[in-house]
Amino acid sequence: MEKPINKNMRLSESFSGALRTFAYFMASGTHDQLKGIDYLKLYGEEPSAIEQAFAIFANVIALDENGEVLNAKHAEKRAVDYIRSYCDHTFKVEQPYEDWELELH
């Protein structure tokens, strides 16, 4: 039997919205920072690249003490830059990734 969920332990609406928005643009092929990059094929052919992008997003996103997202666009950019560099080997990520950004939990 599952324990009841403590509402205070749930992810904030702010985080949920940021994640939902990122997931939508990644899954729809319409992310404006990936124009001209055929990244949708990664979902079926190389899902670990998508997994890594979502890990980067989750590792980089920061919340304040109330659960409000502080840096959604920055977290998105870090994740999207990974996909761009994965698909286009001439693209260089401006700030190299730190180990903590790439960790899979």
Backbone torsions as a table, in degrees:
resi	resn	phi	psi	omega
1	MET	NA	131.9	180.0
2	GLU	-78.8	146.0	176.1
3	LYS	-75.7	149.6	175.0
4	PRO	-63.1	147.1	-178.8
5	ILE	-84.6	127.7	175.3
6	ASN	-76.4	119.0	-177.7
7	LYS	-55.1	-32.3	-179.5
8	ASN	-71.2	-14.0	-178.2
9	MET	-97.2	-1.0	-178.9
10	ARG	-82.0	158.6	175.3
11	LEU	-66.7	147.7	-178.1
12	SER	-71.4	159.1	174.7
13	GLU	-62.5	-33.7	178.6
14	SER	-61.6	-48.0	178.5
15	PHE	-67.2	-44.6	179.8
16	SER	-57.2	-41.9	178.7
17	GLY	-66.3	-41.4	178.9
18	ALA	-64.1	-43.1	179.3
19	LEU	-66.2	-44.7	179.9
20	ARG	-60.4	-45.1	-179.7
21	THR	-62.0	-46.5	178.5
22	PHE	-60.3	-46.5	-179.7
23	ALA	-61.7	-41.3	179.6
24	TYR	-60.2	-52.1	-177.2
25	PHE	-67.2	-31.3	176.4
26	MET	-70.3	-42.0	-175.9
27	ALA	-79.5	-24.3	-177.0
28	SER	-87.2	-13.7	-178.4
29	GLY	78.7	16.7	-175.5
30	THR	-114.4	17.4	-179.7
31	HIS	-66.2	122.8	-174.0
32	ASP	-63.7	-24.4	178.2
33	GLN	-82.2	-3.7	179.6
34	LEU	-118.8	23.0	177.3
35	LYS	-59.6	133.3	179.2
36	GLY	85.1	-2.1	179.4
37	ILE	-106.9	123.9	180.0
38	ASP	-86.7	78.2	-175.3
39	TYR	-95.2	-13.7	-177.8
40	LEU	-63.2	-29.4	179.4
41	LYS	-63.5	-21.2	179.5
42	LEU	-62.4	-30.2	-178.2
43	TYR	-59.4	-38.6	-179.4
44	GLY	-96.4	-29.0	-173.4
45	GLU	-98.9	-34.1	-177.0
46	GLU	-142.8	66.0	-175.7
47	PRO	-62.8	-19.8	179.3
48	SER	-65.5	-26.7	176.4
49	ALA	-68.2	-39.2	176.9
50	ILE	-68.2	-42.3	177.2
51	GLU	-56.5	-44.2	-179.1
52	GLN	-64.9	-40.3	179.2
53	ALA	-62.1	-43.1	178.9
54	PHE	-68.8	-33.8	175.8
55	ALA	-64.1	-43.3	178.3
56	ILE	-60.7	-47.3	178.8
57	PHE	-55.1	-49.5	-177.6
58	ALA	-67.0	-35.7	-179.7
59	ASN	-72.6	-32.6	-174.2
60	VAL	-88.1	-32.3	-175.4
61	ILE	-61.5	139.6	-178.5
62	ALA	-123.2	143.3	179.6
63	LEU	-121.5	148.7	174.0
64	ASP	-83.6	-176.6	-175.8
65	GLU	-64.4	-16.1	177.7
66	ASN	-98.8	3.7	179.6
67	GLY	85.1	8.6	178.6
68	GLU	-80.1	134.3	-179.2
69	VAL	-70.1	133.6	-178.4
70	LEU	-101.1	-22.2	-169.9
71	ASN	-147.2	45.9	-175.4
72	ALA	-57.1	-45.8	-177.3
73	LYS	-66.1	-36.9	178.1
74	HIS	-66.3	-44.5	178.7
75	ALA	-61.8	-41.8	177.3
76	GLU	-60.9	-47.1	-178.6
77	LYS	-60.5	-43.0	179.3
78	ARG	-61.2	-43.2	-179.2
79	ALA	-67.8	-44.2	-178.1
80	VAL	-68.0	-37.6	177.2
81	ASP	-60.9	-34.3	176.8
82	TYR	-62.5	-47.3	179.9
83	ILE	-62.8	-43.9	179.0
84	ARG	-59.8	-45.9	-179.0
85	SER	-68.6	-29.9	178.1
86	TYR	-68.4	-39.7	-177.5
87	CYS	-87.3	-29.3	-177.4
88	ASP	-124.6	98.8	-174.5
89	HIS	-68.3	-9.5	175.5
90	THR	-85.5	-15.0	179.3
91	PHE	-79.3	129.8	178.9
92	LYS	-112.1	128.7	175.8
93	VAL	-68.4	126.6	-173.6
94	GLU	-61.6	-44.5	177.5
95	GLN	-110.7	110.2	-177.9
96	PRO	-52.8	147.8	-179.4
97	TYR	-69.2	140.5	172.7
98	GLU	-89.3	155.6	-176.6
99	ASP	-54.0	-41.1	-177.2
100	TRP	-64.4	-28.0	179.4
101	GLU	-70.1	-29.2	-174.2
102	LEU	-95.0	-5.5	-175.6
103	GLU	-62.8	137.7	174.0
104	LEU	-101.7	121.3	-178.2
105	HIS	-104.2	NA	NA
